[in-house]
Amino acid sequence: ISVATPAGWTRDCCTYARAIGVNAVLYQGEWNGKPQRVMVLNVWPRQLPALADEVQADRKRYLQHDPAGKVSGFAVRHPAMPCQASVYQGSDHVDDVLVFCDPGAASGVRLSWSMAFDDADPSRRALLDDFMRVVVASRWMKDVGAPTAHGH
């Protein structure tokens, strides 16, 4: 996956990302281990037949975990692959934005970008803007043999 890292953000694929079991993370400042304000990339072998199925399965898992949570969606205009977004408003006052993307059947994978915010975070809009720029600039590199996270 080719990823453009916004100014002021640090990309990691091998230290913190590996420690939490994901393909890549982007964060500002020093790594503190908290999920808020961290962009997370996950890539996994395609299993469900459609992108909408991935989204529905994730929403179901979320609401089973947090029955008082609220789920909504919004459109993502990715120029290279279909993507669907969900916003999870948790009863814990932490909101999550999750975007599933499908780089195509030939890739053999699906991917997601996610980011958590405290619901009262004053930087929420700027963080979400950076997050969406990363999502829509992400590209599946067809010439890469195994799904890895790296950028240019």
C-alpha positions in Angstrom: 0.0 0.0 0.0 1.4 3.3 -1.0 0.6 6.0 1.6 1.2 9.7 1.6 2.2 10.9 5.1 0.9 14.3 6.0 3.3 17.0 7.3 3.8 16.6 11.1 2.9 12.9 11.1 5.2 9.9 11.6 4.6 6.7 9.7 5.6 3.4 11.3 5.2 -0.1 9.9 7.6 -2.1 12.0 7.9 -1.0 15.6 4.6 0.2 17.0 2.4 -1.1 14.2 3.8 -4.6 14.6 3.5 -4.4 18.4 -0.3 -3.8 18.1 -0.8 -6.2 15.2 -1.5 -3.9 12.3 0.2 -3.1 9.0 1.0 0.6 9.6 0.3 3.5 12.0 0.6 7.3 11.5 0.8 9.5 14.5 1.8 13.0 15.6 4.4 13.7 18.2 5.7 10.9 20.5 4.1 7.5 20.4 2.0 7.1 23.6 0.3 3.8 23.0 -3.2 5.3 23.2 -5.5 4.7 20.2 -6.8 8.2 20.0 -5.3 10.4 17.2 -3.5 7.4 15.5 -4.3 6.4 11.9 -4.2 2.7 11.6 -3.9 0.7 8.4 -5.0 -3.0 8.3 -4.7 -5.2 5.3 -6.1 -8.8 5.3 -6.8 -11.6 2.8 -10.2 -11.1 1.1 -12.8 -13.4 2.7 -16.3 -11.9 2.4 -17.8 -11.5 -1.1 -18.4 -7.8 -1.1 -17.1 -4.6 0.5 -20.6 -3.9 1.9 -20.4 -7.3 3.7 -17.1 -6.2 5.4 -18.8 -3.0 6.5 -21.9 -4.8 7.8 -19.9 -7.4 9.7 -17.8 -4.7 11.3 -20.9 -2.7 12.3 -22.5 -5.8 13.8 -19.4 -6.6 15.9 -19.2 -3.0 17.1 -22.8 -2.9 18.2 -22.4 -6.3 19.9 -19.5 -4.8 21.8 -21.2 -1.5 22.6 -25.0 -1.9 22.3 -25.4 1.8 23.3 -23.1 3.0 20.6 -24.3 4.7 17.4 -23.3 4.0 13.9 -23.5 6.2 10.8 -21.8 6.3 7.4 -20.6 8.8 4.9 -19.5 8.8 1.3 -15.8 8.4 0.4 -14.7 9.5 -3.1 -11.5 7.5 -3.6 -10.2 7.9 -7.1 -8.7 4.4 -7.4 -10.9 2.0 -5.5 -14.3 1.7 -3.9 -14.4 2.6 -0.2 -17.1 2.9 2.5 -16.9 4.8 5.7 -18.5 4.2 9.2 -18.5 6.5 12.2 -18.9 4.8 15.5 -20.0 7.0 18.4 -19.1 5.0 21.5 -20.8 5.1 24.9 -17.2 5.5 26.2 -17.1 9.0 24.6 -14.5 7.8 22.0 -15.6 8.0 18.4 -14.0 5.9 15.7 -13.9 6.6 11.9 -13.3 3.4 9.9 -13.0 3.3 6.1 -13.0 -0.1 4.3 -11.5 -0.1 0.8 -11.4 -2.8 -1.9 -8.4 -2.6 -4.2 -10.0 -5.3 -6.5 -10.3 -9.1 -6.7 -6.9 -9.5 -8.3 -5.2 -8.0 -5.2 -6.6 -10.8 -3.0 -6.9 -8.3 -0.1 -9.1 -5.7 1.5 -7.9 -2.8 3.6 -9.1 -0.4 6.2 -8.0 2.9 7.7 -9.2 3.8 11.1 -8.8 6.6 13.7 -10.2 7.1 17.1 -11.0 10.5 18.6 -12.2 11.7 22.0 -15.7 13.0 21.2 -14.8 16.5 22.6 -11.4 16.7 20.9 -11.0 20.3 19.8 -8.6 19.2 16.9 -11.2 16.7 15.6 -11.9 18.5 12.3 -8.2 19.0 11.4 -7.4 15.4 12.4 -10.3 14.1 10.3 -9.2 16.2 7.3 -5.7 14.7 7.5 -7.2 11.2 7.9 -9.4 11.5 4.8 -6.4 12.9 2.8 -4.4 9.8 3.7 -7.4 7.5 2.9 -8.0 8.9 -0.6 -4.3 9.1 -1.4 -3.7 5.4 -0.5 -2.9 3.1 -3.5 -2.6 -0.6 -3.9 0.7 -1.3 -5.6 0.0 -4.0 -8.0 3.6 -5.0 -8.4 4.1 -5.7 -4.7 4.1 -9.5 -4.1 2.8 -9.6 -0.5 0.5 -7.1 1.2 2.8 -4.7 3.1 2.6 -1.1 4.2 5.1 1.2 2.7 5.0 4.6 1.1 6.8 7.0 -1.2 
